């Protein structure tokens, strides 16, 4: 029915069509946009495990004042956070605003 040469030609054509489809979909991907600094209230937050403890600490960075705030669970009262003294990052890293 089909010769070997015809099968090879059809498979080659199929590969070219698949490659064109893959390239056209990859080149038309939407642009990824990240959140720039200063948006959403100028705060960044992250949690991290406290060294030698079983709880996580909530760190909040205030980008407008460059102060780092830390909140951790109160050991005596459940469901209550204790705030540590905020750190001034300009003083800690020796840079002036």
C-alpha positions in Angstrom: 0.0 0.0 0.0 2.5 2.6 1.2 6.2 2.3 0.4 8.9 2.8 2.9 9.9 6.1 1.4 6.3 7.3 1.7 6.2 6.4 5.4 9.5 8.2 6.1 8.2 11.3 4.3 4.9 11.2 6.3 6.7 10.8 9.6 9.1 13.6 8.7 6.2 15.9 7.8 4.5 15.0 11.1 7.7 15.9 13.0 8.0 19.2 11.3 4.3 20.0 12.0 4.8 19.0 15.7 7.9 21.2 16.0 6.2 24.2 14.4 3.2 23.7 16.8 5.5 23.4 19.8 7.6 26.5 18.9 4.5 28.6 18.1 3.0 27.8 21.5 6.2 28.4 23.4 6.8 31.8 21.7 3.3 33.0 22.5 3.4 32.4 26.3 2.0 35.2 28.4 4.5 37.4 30.2 4.9 36.6 33.9 4.7 39.6 36.2 6.0 39.7 39.7 4.9 42.0 42.5 7.1 45.0 42.6 8.4 46.5 45.8 6.1 49.0 47.4 2.8 47.4 46.4 0.2 45.9 48.7 1.0 48.1 51.7 4.8 47.9 51.4 5.1 44.8 53.6 6.8 41.4 53.0 6.2 38.5 55.3 7.7 35.1 55.8 7.6 32.4 58.4 10.6 30.4 59.6 11.3 27.7 62.3 12.9 29.1 65.4 16.3 27.5 66.2 15.7 24.7 68.7 12.0 25.4 69.0 8.9 23.6 67.8 7.1 26.8 66.5 7.5 29.1 63.6 8.2 32.8 63.8 6.4 35.3 61.6 8.8 37.9 60.2 7.3 41.1 58.7 9.5 43.5 56.8 8.1 47.1 56.5 9.6 48.4 53.3 8.7 52.0 54.0 10.7 52.2 57.2 13.1 49.3 56.6 12.2 47.7 60.0 12.0 44.0 60.6 9.3 42.8 63.0 9.1 39.3 64.5 6.0 37.6 66.1 6.1 34.3 67.9 3.6 32.4 70.0 3.2 33.4 73.6 4.3 30.4 75.7 1.9 31.2 78.6 -1.2 32.1 76.6 -2.5 30.0 73.7 -3.5 31.7 70.4 -1.7 34.9 71.3 1.4 36.3 69.5 4.2 38.1 71.2 6.0 40.8 69.3 9.8 41.2 69.7 11.6 44.5 69.4 11.7 45.6 65.8 15.1 45.7 64.1 16.2 48.8 62.1 17.9 47.2 59.0 19.7 50.5 58.2 21.5 50.3 61.5 22.1 46.6 61.4 23.7 46.7 57.9 25.5 50.0 58.4 23.7 51.8 55.5 22.2 55.2 55.8 18.9 56.0 54.1 
